[in-house]
Each structure stands twice: as C-alpha cells, then as structure tokens.
Amino acid sequence: YDIKGNEILQSCKKEDGKHFVLTYFKKEVLNKYYNEPTKYEVDGFQVSSKFFILRIDNNIENYVPVFLIDLASLPYKEQLHWKQYNISPQKGISHSYYNTMINGNWAEHPETPDLYFKYKYNKFNSDWEKKFGWKFYKPSAEEDKHLFISLHIPTTNNVKAFCEQMLTLVKLTVDRLNEAEYIKRIPNLEKSDRGITKLEKYLQFEGVQIPETIIFLRNLWDLRSGLLSHSFSNSNKDCKKAIAFFGIKSDNYIDVAKDIFIKSVFTLNTLERHLLY
C-alpha cells in the first residue's frame, strides 16, 4: 500500500528487472490444492496439475513466497485465487528454495516438518526394503494415495483440519505397520496383540528398546481412536489422556500438529539409527 492506503499493483509480465521480484501469500492459499489431491499436487517447490505448474517456496511455515513473474504462468482464474491471499512483503525465501532455484543445486530435502516427514517416510521405507527385503510400512492402496499427497500441517487453527490431518498421519504410520512380517519373525505373539504391540515385540526380538517412541505411537493411536466428526470424544478416556499428552488446546492446533510431525520424523530417525545403520 502507498501512504494513502491505496494498493500498489505490479504486473507479472516477464520484463527486465523483474526476474527476482518476490511476492508473498498466506499459507491458506494452498488449501484449495491440498483439498483436491486427485487434481493437484503440492510439494516443497511447486503446485502442479494437468493444466499448470507454479513454482513456489513451500519450505517456510508462515507464508508462501513466489517470484512475481511465475504467476504469469497461471490461468486467470488461478491468478485471482492467489491474489486474494496476497500479503505484504515478508523475509525472503528459504535456503532450500534459494539453493534450488537460484543456485541450480537441487535441495537434498525440504525444510518444513510436514514436507520433511513425507520425504523421510519414503526414504526410510525404501532403505528398509533394500536391507530387509520387505517394506516397514505397507504400500497404500491406489484409492488411498491421495492421503499422502494431501498430508500437511494445517494452515489455520481449525479443529476440523487438525483432525483430518492427524487421522491421515495415523493411517500412513500405525495402520500401515507391516504386521504380517512381524508375525513371521517373532514367536511370542498373542492373538490379542495389535499393531503397536506387535511392533514393540518385534523391536525387542531385534534387541531394540525405545519406550519413548512406543509411548508416542500409542498416544497418537489413542488420539485417533477418539476422533468423532472432526472433533474429539468426551467419553473416550484414552483420547483424553492423549489430548493431555500432546497438550492440545483450542488455540494451538497448528503448533501441536507441527510437534507431532517432528516427533514422527524423530520416530523414523530412531528406527533408522537402531536397525538400518
């Protein structure tokens, strides 16, 4: 805005002097694309569909930088969508984006906890299969692949968005534990043993004791067990304990989601340290 409060507009035409001009947007601009994973895909460096590819820096937690001239590649309808989320200039771009788009060196991995978790999840599962001959996490069914694509830290402090993302995270981790492979390898399973207990016994069979990781996974599962229509059950005691464990309040869903993604990465790092290297 100028000193009189009028908007200062700039064209996104590719003109001399504009190649490194940045413009910034609220994170909520990406919700449209996350919510339609069969049409769009969002990663650390772009939003893509059959009709367009927009380079973005999705490695910053609070805003999305885009080079001004890149917006020219969008259809006009998409430009209008982005325009409504435009915000005043922020603090620049991430190291990963700078290294990739300016220096031309592809970043080793994204920086935000959700994108890094997705990178680590795939890498861990691939490395595990190379060493042991079976996947730690069972592959997703074709109809569930959109879950991984749309997984992200909620962009607003909204309980519905939080519940949806935590449910997806549990589906991709606890629900995908390859229990059939544990059964082949450990003799002391009970019929009543479920996924996390089987994992714990498999780890013990391999000589690995990581109680804090097991506690985290159990609380994540208990949180999921109390989800009711994008809220939490008041009668589910296990869910109440999980809410206390994660410190969930009505005003901190984004922060809790971020912490859960970080702990999920730590879980993969812990398993990797004990069993892969």
N, C-alpha and C positions, 0 to 999 in steps of 0.2 A: 504493500500500500504506500501511496505517497503521503506527504504531510497533511493533506486534506482528507485522508481516509479513502481515497479512490483506489481501485485495483490497478496495479501496474501489470499490463499484459505483455507477453512476448510470443512471437511466432515460433513454432517448432520446425520451420523450414531449415533444410541443411544449407547454411550460409557460412561464409568465412567468419571466424571468431566465435562460433557457437559450439564447436565440437566438444568442449569440456565444460559447458554451462550445465549446472545441475538444477533440478527441480525436485521437490520433496512432497511426500504423500503420507497420510495416516496409514497405519498397518491395516485398518479395516478395509482399505481398497482391495485387498486380496481375498476377502471373504467370498465375494462372488465366484471366484475361481476355485477356492477350496471346496465350496459347497456344490460344485458340479464337476467332480473328478472324472466323469466319463467324457467331458468336453474339453477340460483344461488340465494342465499340469503346472505346478509351481515348484521350483527348486530354489537354490541359493542365488541363481544368476538370471533366471528368466521366467516369464509366464508364456506358455505356448498352447496353441490349439491348431486345428486344421487350417485356420484362416489367418493367423498372425503369430509372430514371436516378438515379444517385447523384452529387451534386456533390462533387468532390474538388479538392485543390490538388496537382497533379502537376508543379509547377514547382520543386520542391525536390529535390535529388539524393539525400538520405539517408533521407527519411521522407515519409509522406503525411498531411497534416492534413485532417480532416473535421469540419465542425460537427456536434456531438453529435446535434442533433435531425434532421439529414438522414438519419441511419442508420435512423430510423423508417420511411423510405420503402422500405427493403429487405424482401424476403421473409425469413421467419425463417431459412431455410437459408442465405441470403446473410449475414445478421447473424452467424450462427455462424462462417462463413468469416472475416469481418473480425475477429471477437473474438479468434481465435487468433493474430492478428498485432498485436494492440494493444500499445503500448509506453507508457512513462512520458512525461509532458509534455515537449515539446521547445521550440523557439524561435519558435513562431508560424507565420505564413503568408507567402507570397511577395508581392512588390509587385504582380505581375500579378493574383494572386487577390484581393488587397485592393482593388485598383482596380476590378476587375470585380464582385465580389460585395458589397463594402461601399459603394463609391462609385457603383456603377452605370455605370461607364465601361468599355466593352469593351476589353480589352487589345489592343494592336497585334499582339503576337506572344508566344508562350510563352517561358520563360526557360531551361529545361534544354537542353543541346546536342542531344539526340536529337529533342525536340519542335521546337526551333527549326530544325533541319535539315529536317524534314518540311514545316514552314511555308515555309521558304526555297526548297526544291525545287519546290513547286507554284507559288510566286510567280515564281521565275526562269523556269520553263518557260512560264508564261503570258505574262510580259513578253517573252520571246524570240519567241514566236509572234506577238505583236502587232507587233513590229518587223520580223521577217524573213519571216513567213508560214509558218513550219514550226517544229515542236517540236524543241528541242535534245535532249530525251530522248523516245524513242518511247513512246507510251501503253502501259500494261500490258495484257496480255490479261485478260479477265474472270476467268479462273481464277487469275490471279496478283495480283489486287487485295488479297487478304488479306496479302500480303507487306508492303505499305506500311502497312497498318493495324497489324500486329503488330511493326513495327520499333521497337526501343528499346535503350537501354543496359542490359546485363544487370544484374539486381538482386542477383546473388550472384557470387562469384568462381569461376565454373564454366566449364570449358573448352568443354563442350557448348553452353551458352547463348551463349558468346562466338563460337564458330564459326558457329552458326546465324545470329546477327545480322550478322556480317561477310559471310557468304555472301549474305544478303539485301541488304545495302548495295551490294555489288558488282553484283548483279543489277539493282538500281534505277539504278545510275550507269553503270559501264563497259559492262555488257551492253545498256543502253538507249540508248547513244550512237546518234544518227541517222545512221549511216554512209551511207545512200543519198543523203542531202542533201549530204554532203561530196563524194561522187563526182561530183555534178552541177556542182560549183563549182571543183574543183581538177584541173589537167591532169596532175600529175606523180605519180600514184599507181602503185605496183607491185602486181602480183597478190598478192604475199606480205604486203602491208600489212594489219594488223589494226586493231581499233577505236581504241586509244590512238594508234597511229602515224598513222592517218587524221586523228584529232582534231588531233594536233600539226601535221601538214602543212596542215590547213585553217586553223589559227590563224596559221601562218607566211604563208599566202596572204593572210590578212587583216592582216598586218603586226604580229602579236602574238607575242612571245617570253615564255613563262612556264615556264622549265625546272623550277623547283621544284615547280610544280603537276603537270607531266608525270611527274616522278620519284615524287611521292606516288601518283599513279594507277597507275603501273607496279608499285610495291611492293604496293599494295592488290590488284592483279590477281594478282601472284605469291603473295601470301598465300592468296588464294582457290584458286590452282592446286594448292596443297599440302594442301588440306583432305581428310582421309580419316576418315570415320565419326566426326565430331565430335572429331577430333584433327588433328595435323599430320604430314605425311610426313617421315620422317627421311632419305629418299633424294633429296628434291627440293631441289636446290641453290638455285633461285630462291626457294623458300619459306623456306629457312634465311636467305637474305640479307634477306628481308622481315621475318622474325622479329627479326633484329638491328636492322633499320632502325626498327621500331616499339618496340623494347626490350621484347618480350614475355617475361614470366617466368610461372612457375606461380602466383604470388601477386598479379598485378597486372592481371588481365583487365578488370576494371571500369575502371580508370584508363586502360588502353590504348584500350578502346572509346570512352571519353569523348574522348580525344585525337583519335581517328580521326574521330569525328563533328564535332569542332571544325575539324579540317583539311578535312573535306568542306564545311563551311559556308564556310571561307576560299576553297576552290576556286570555289564559286559566286559569292562576292563578287568574286574576282579576274576571273572571266569577265565578270561584270556590269560591273565598272569599265572593262574594256578594250573591250567590244563593245556594251554597251547604253546607256551614258551618255557 
